[in-house]
Amino acid sequence: MQFGAEVNQLNSIDVSNNINLITLICHSNQLNNADVRNGNNLNSNWYTFSDNPQLFCINVDDPVYSNATWTVNTGMIDSTMSFSTNCSNVFSCADSLEVTDVIIDNTNLTMNIAIYNGYNSYLSMPYVAFTIDANGDTIQQGNMNLFGAINLDTSWYNYSISSAINPSYPLTMYFVYVVSIGGSVTDTCILTYNSTLTAITEINPSGNRKLISTVDLLGRESKGTRNEPFFYIYDDGTVEKKIILE
């Protein structure tokens, strides 16, 4: 049995009762929910979910099989999508990840976000895809700027903003990363920041700023290894990239 529903405006699809379904084409929609747990995934021919930017988790019979078969390289899914037998439990990631600080510099047009990694696992290719304030305005968009975030530690994610902002709380952030827990899984965690952020309107680089930490490209504490780039992170939100040549 085949079913095609591509290039539409669907926001949800549930074929869990279609036990004979082997082909499902539902790319290029507005999906935020997909359930294909029909007990017949192992006999599937072609399932496509790509180009659904709000679809982060797909309910399947066997996530191991789906991860191996329905891949980004084949165009069946997007890199932000993952598989689970119960997507309602996927976003328990908020129990392990926390936004601890946000610093907005309206002079240099930057937004720096501190996220604590409470997983006992290294996070690969992490980044804040976008941030939405309480008014529904997208105030930040970003791509990967760290190779990884070490476990049980806080990493800073630094982005440029197009104009000065004064957002309304709470802030909702979509944090994308790869974690190895029972296999390598790409996940998107929805995090909320409801504290008063630090808004900096004037920065004097030669002033009395304080160095918070020195980190390498992986976000690890560093003393500044020669011939390798590292970053100075200051308490005013500025970040300097340096390299000591020998």
C-alpha positions in Angstrom: 0.0 0.0 0.0 1.3 3.5 -0.9 0.2 6.9 0.3 1.3 10.3 -1.1 0.6 13.6 0.7 3.7 15.6 -0.4 3.7 19.4 -0.9 0.7 20.2 1.1 -0.1 22.1 4.3 -0.6 19.1 6.6 0.5 19.7 10.3 0.0 16.1 11.5 -0.1 12.6 10.0 -1.0 9.3 11.7 -0.8 6.0 9.7 -0.4 3.8 12.7 -3.5 1.8 11.8 -2.5 1.2 8.2 -0.6 -2.1 8.7 -0.1 -2.7 5.0 1.5 0.7 4.3 5.0 0.3 2.8 5.4 3.7 1.1 4.7 7.1 2.6 5.5 10.3 0.9 4.9 13.4 3.0 7.7 15.7 2.4 7.3 19.5 2.0 4.4 20.0 4.5 4.0 21.8 7.8 4.2 18.7 10.0 4.9 18.9 13.7 3.7 15.4 14.4 4.1 12.1 12.6 3.1 8.6 13.8 4.0 5.6 11.6 4.0 2.9 14.3 2.0 0.4 12.2 4.0 -2.6 13.1 5.3 -2.9 9.5 8.2 -0.5 9.4 10.7 -3.3 8.7 9.0 -4.0 5.4 8.8 -0.3 4.4 9.9 0.7 0.9 10.2 4.4 1.0 9.2 6.9 3.8 10.0 10.6 3.3 9.6 13.4 5.9 12.1 16.0 4.6 11.3 19.7 4.3 9.1 19.8 7.4 10.9 22.4 9.5 8.7 22.0 12.6 9.0 18.1 12.7 11.7 17.1 15.1 10.6 13.7 16.2 8.9 10.8 14.3 7.1 8.0 16.1 8.3 4.7 14.7 8.3 0.9 15.4 12.1 0.6 15.9 14.3 3.7 16.1 17.5 1.7 15.4 16.0 0.4 12.1 14.7 3.9 11.1 18.0 5.6 12.0 19.9 3.1 9.7 17.4 3.1 6.9 15.5 6.5 6.7 18.5 8.8 6.5 19.4 12.4 5.6 21.7 11.1 2.8 18.8 9.5 1.0 16.6 12.6 1.4 14.1 10.9 3.6 14.5 13.1 6.7 16.2 16.4 7.6 19.2 16.6 9.9 17.1 18.1 12.7 14.8 15.0 12.9 15.1 12.0 15.1 13.1 8.8 15.8 11.5 7.5 18.9 8.9 4.9 20.0 7.3 7.6 22.0 7.9 11.2 20.9 6.0 12.6 23.9 9.0 11.6 26.0 11.7 13.0 23.7 11.8 16.5 25.1 12.7 15.3 28.6 16.0 16.7 27.4 15.0 19.9 29.3 15.7 17.9 32.4 19.4 17.7 31.4 19.9 21.0 29.5 19.4 24.4 31.0 19.9 28.0 29.7 21.8 29.6 32.6 22.4 33.1 31.2 21.8 35.3 28.2 23.8 38.4 27.4 22.6 40.8 24.7 25.1 43.4 23.5 23.1 46.0 21.6 26.2 48.0 20.8 28.1 45.3 19.0 24.9 43.4 18.0 25.7 40.1 19.6 23.7 37.6 21.7 25.6 35.2 23.9 23.7 32.2 25.4 25.1 30.0 28.2 23.7 26.4 28.2 24.6 23.8 30.9 25.0 20.3 29.6 23.7 18.0 32.3 24.1 14.9 30.2 26.9 12.6 31.3 27.8 12.6 27.6 29.6 14.9 25.2 27.3 16.9 22.8 28.5 17.1 19.2 27.8 20.0 16.8 25.6 21.9 19.2 24.0 25.2 18.3 20.9 27.4 19.1 19.0 27.3 15.8 16.7 30.2 16.8 15.2 32.1 19.7 11.6 33.3 20.0 10.5 35.8 22.6 7.1 36.0 24.3 5.7 38.1 21.5 6.5 35.4 19.0 9.3 37.4 17.4 12.4 35.6 16.2 15.2 37.5 17.8 18.1 35.1 17.0 19.1 32.6 14.3 22.3 30.6 14.2 24.3 27.8 12.9 27.0 25.6 14.5 29.8 27.6 16.1 31.2 24.9 18.4 32.4 21.4 17.6 31.1 20.1 20.9 30.1 20.8 24.5 31.6 18.7 27.3 29.4 16.9 29.8 28.4 18.5 33.1 29.7 21.9 32.1 28.4 25.2 30.7 29.3 26.3 27.2 28.7 29.7 25.6 27.0 30.1 22.2 27.8 33.4 20.5 25.7 34.9 17.7 25.3 38.1 15.7 21.9 39.8 15.7 20.7 42.1 12.9 19.6 45.0 15.1 19.2 46.1 18.7 16.6 44.2 20.6 14.6 44.4 23.8 12.8 41.0 24.0 9.8 40.1 26.1 10.1 37.1 28.4 10.1 34.2 28.5 12.5 33.3 25.7 12.1 30.0 23.8 15.2 28.5 22.3 15.5 25.6 19.9 18.8 23.9 20.7 20.1 21.3 18.2 22.8 18.8 19.1 24.0 15.2 18.6 24.2 13.0 21.7 25.4 9.4 22.1 22.9 7.7 24.5 22.2 4.2 23.3 23.4 5.3 19.9 24.1 8.6 18.1 20.9 10.7 18.0 20.3 14.1 16.6 17.9 16.0 18.8 16.2 19.4 19.1 15.5 20.5 22.6 13.1 23.3 23.4 14.5 25.3 26.2 12.9 28.3 28.1 14.8 31.2 29.7 12.6 33.2 32.0 15.1 35.2 34.0 16.2 38.8 33.6 18.9 38.8 31.0 21.9 41.1 31.0 21.5 43.8 28.3 24.7 45.7 27.5 24.3 49.0 25.8 27.9 50.2 25.9 31.1 48.3 26.0 34.6 49.8 26.4 37.1 47.1 25.3 39.8 48.9 27.2 37.7 49.2 30.3 37.7 47.1 33.5 36.2 43.9 32.0 37.0 40.6 33.7 38.2 37.5 32.0 35.8 34.6 32.8 37.5 31.7 31.1 39.8 30.6 28.3 38.4 27.8 26.1 39.6 25.9 23.0 37.5 25.1 19.8 35.7 22.4 21.7 34.6 24.7 24.5 37.1 23.1 27.0 39.0 25.1 29.5 42.4 25.9 28.1 45.6 27.8 29.1 46.2 28.7 25.5 48.1 26.0 23.7 50.7 27.4 21.3 49.9 27.2 17.6 46.3 26.4 18.3 43.3 28.9 18.4 41.6 29.6 21.7 39.0 32.1 23.0 39.0 34.6 25.8 35.4 35.0 27.3 34.9 38.2 29.3 32.2 39.1 31.8 30.9 41.9 29.5 29.9 39.3 26.9 32.8 39.9 24.5 34.8 37.0 23.1 38.2 37.3 21.6 39.8 34.7 19.4 43.6 34.4 19.7 46.4 32.2 18.6 50.0 32.1 20.0 52.5 31.3 17.3 55.7 29.6 18.2 
